[in-house]
Amino acid sequence: MLSNLQLHSPQRITILALRLSFLLILSSSYPTSHSYPSRTHITIYASCSQEKYQPNTPFESNLNSFLSSVASSSSEVTYDSFAIGNDTSTAQPYGAVYGLYQCRGDLHPLDCSKCVGRSVNQIGLVCPYSLGASLQFEGCYVRYEHSGDFLGKLDTGIRFKKCSKGVSSDVEFFRRRDDVLEDLQTANGFRVSSSGLVQGFAQCLGDLSVTDCSTCLVDAVGKLKSLCGSAAAADVFLGQCYARYWASGYYDERDSQNDDQVGKSVAIIVGVFGGLAVLVVLLSICKKAAG
């Protein structure tokens, strides 16, 4: 998907490379949250539609407006949804953009804004010219589509799961884990729970009703148990909610240092564009000098 990124002029290469280089430096270090996981910018998953839009179209303009609105709103509220250009969607097929963002419920507003800002800047790189895309970080989630059918509708399809390699056969661990998972099922929005040495949290998207949130979390907890069995830590992300648990002390830097594959891919893109930008500038200088 990353190989589909298109650039249409040397000037665009230069501008994009300089912008991305600045963003990479700016976002290389984030203030840590007091709850796990602290590194809110680590990528969990990305999803890109196969349908593409053309540059310089109403959809691109509306998408840019959506991303700008998301970045601005995230400094004030942790969840919001948008419909941009839907008043002209009948006249311009695929012209409207529908989307939302949400931050993890325990994040400070500043951390929320920074996480969403990073997602806004990366989603176009991860899913170039896609008519629909979603990007889930540890601390926030951004999604847009050309249709608003997904907003407020229950979706329990699996988007991502991770079961730890480490397992437990301790009866006490399972008792504590089940206590945590049972408590997480009662969340209305965001909930943190702990029992003994087991911790966890769960969250629904802000557009779900209380009933649908409960249904989604019950499904997520069921999948955690059935898919991850005796894992010492497990994550399940469904379409509109997620649930996670871990044995205290299980996660460390070593466990997560190789997980951010999308982030690494974006860093590679930045490096490549940076090199291209330098080459374009040097060629331009040489051309002027020769002229």
N, C-alpha and C positions, 0 to 999 in steps of 0.2 A: 504493500500500500504506500509506503514511504517513497518508493521509486516512481510513483505517479506524480510527484510534485513538479509543477511546470512553472517556468519563468520565461518571460516574453521579451526581455531586453537586458543588455548589460547594466543599464541604470537600475533596473529592478533588482538585479543580483547584488549590486553594490549597496543599495539602500537596505535590502532585507538582511544582508550579511552584517552590516554595521549595527542594525537594530537588534538582531539576535545576539550578537556578541555582547552588546550592552546589557541585554536582559539576562544572559547567562551569568555575567559577573554580578549583576544586581541580586539575582535570586539564588546564588550559590550557597547562601547561609540564611537560615530562617530562625527566628526566635523559637525556642522549644516550648511546647505545652507541658503542663504538669501531669498530663495523663498519657498513657500509651495509646498509639505510637506518637512520639514527639515530632518525628520528621514528616510534617504534613504534606510535603511536596512529592513524596515517593508515589510512583504510579502503581495503581492496582490493576486496572485494565483500560483498554480503549476499544471502541467499536465504531466502524465506519461503514456507511452505506455504499453499495456498489454504484448507485446512480450518481452522476456528476452534474454540476452546473457549469455554465460558461462564464468566463470573466466578463466584467463590465455589463452585467445584467441586473435587473431589479432584485433578483434573489441575492446577489453578492452585496448590493447596497444595503438591503434589509438585514443580511447576516452581520455586516459590519456594525449596523446600528444596534442589533441585538447584543453583540459582544461588548460594545461600548456601554450599553445600559447595564449589563451584568457586572462589569468591572466597577461601575459607579455605584450601583445599588448594594454591592457586597460590603461596602464600608459602613452601611447603615443597618442592614438586616441580613440574617443568615440564610434566608430562603426567599426566592421570588420567581415568578413565572411571567412570560412575555408573549405577546402576539404582535409581530411587526409586519405591516403591509398587508394584513388580512382583509382590509377594506377594498383592496384592488386585486385580490387573488383570482377572482373570476375573469378579470380582463388580462391578467398576466399569469399563465400557468406556471406553477412552481415559483411564484414571486414572493409569497408570504413565508415568514419564518416564525416558528413556534419553539419556545424553549424555556429552560429553567436552570437554576443553579441551587445548590444547597451546601452548607458547611456542616461539619460535625458539630453536634450540639454543645460540646464543651469548649469550643474554641473561642478565644478572645477575638473581638471584632477586628483587631489589627491583623491577627493571624489568618482570620477568615478572608479578609480582603487580599492579603498577599497570596494565599493559596489560589483563590479564584482568579486573580490577576495572572498568575503563572499558567493556569489552565486555559484562560482566554488566549494567551500568547502562543500556546503550544497546540491547541486543537486543530488549527489550520495546517500545521506542519505534519501532525500525525494523520490527519484525514484531509488531504488537499482536495479542494473542489468537491467535497462530498455534500450531497443534499441532506444528509443526516449524519450526526456524529455524537458520541458521548465519550467523556473522559473522566475516569474516577481516580482521584488521588486519595491518599490516606486522610486528608483533611477536608476535601471538598469534591463536588461533582458538578459537571456542566453537561447539558445535553441540548441539542437543537434538532428540529425536523422540518420538513416542508409541509407537514400535515399536523394538525393539533389533536389528532385522535388519541394520542397517548396521555394527554394531560388529565389527571384525576381518575384514570382507569386502572383497575387492579391488574398487575402483571407480575406473576410469580415465576417467570422463566429464569433459569440460572444464567447469570452473566459471568460469574467467576467463582471458583472455589479453590481453597488451598487447605490441605491437611498436612500437619507436621509429620516429618519422618519419625520423630520421637513418639513413642506410645507409652501408655501406662496400664498396669494390671492391678493397680491399687484400688481396692473397693472404696476406700474413703475418698479418693480422687473422683470416682464416678458419682458418688453421692453428692459431693460438693459441686461438681460440674452440672449435674441435673438440677440442683437447687438454683444455680445461676441461670441456666437456660429457661427454667420455669418462670423465674422472675422477669427475664427479658421479654418473654411472650406478652407480658402485661404493659409493655411500653406504649405510650401515646406520644409518638414523636421520637425522642431520644431518651435512652435509659442506660445507666451504668449499674452493674451489680457485682458483688463479690461474696464468696463463701469460703472461709478458710483460706487456702492458697490458690483458689481458682477465681479468676476475674473475667469480666466480659462486658460488652456493650452492644446495643442494637439501636437501629434508627430506621424510621420510615421517611419517605419523601413528604414534603409539606403539603402536597396536593391530595393526599389520601384522607379519606374519612376515618374516624376512629375505628369503625367496624372493619374497613378494608385494611387498615394498618395492623389490627390484631390478626386478621386472616393471613396476611403476608408474613408476619413474624412467626406465627405457628408453623407455617410452611417452611420458613427458613430454618427454624430450630429442628424440625423433623429431618430436613436434608442434612444438617450438621451431623446429627446422630447416625443417619443411615449411610451417608457417603464417607464420613471420616472415622466412624467407629471409635476406637480407643486412642485416637490421636491426642497428644498432650496440648495441642493448640489447633484451632480450625477457624476458617473464615468462609462464609457463604454470602455472596451478593446476588440478590434477585433483582428483577426489573425495577422494583420500587421500595425495596427495603434490604437490610443486611443484618446479620447477627454474627458475633465473633466471641470466642472464649480462648483463654490460655491459662496454663499453670504458671503461677507467679514465678518470675525469674526465667521463664523459658525463652522469651525473646531477648536478643541482644544485638549488637551491631553486626556481629558475624553472621547471624541468621538472616538478616535482611539486606546485607550489603550487595548481594547479587540479584536482587529482585527487580530493580527498576530498569527493565529492558527498554521500555519506551523512552524513558528519560535519557538512557545512553544513546539511543538512536537519534534523538533530537540533538544531543551534544555532537554527534558525528556530523549531522546535517549542518550545524552551526560552523564546525571546523571546515567542512568542505566549502560552504558559502564564503567563509572568511578568506580562504585561500583564493577562491575565484574573484572575490572583490579586489584583493591585492593585485591579482593578475590583470584585471580590467583597468584598474587605476594606472598601473605601470605601462600597459599598452597605450592608454590614452596619453600619458605624458610623453612616451616615445613618439607617438604619432604627431603630437603638437611640436615636439622638438625637430622632427624631420621636416615638418611643413614650414 
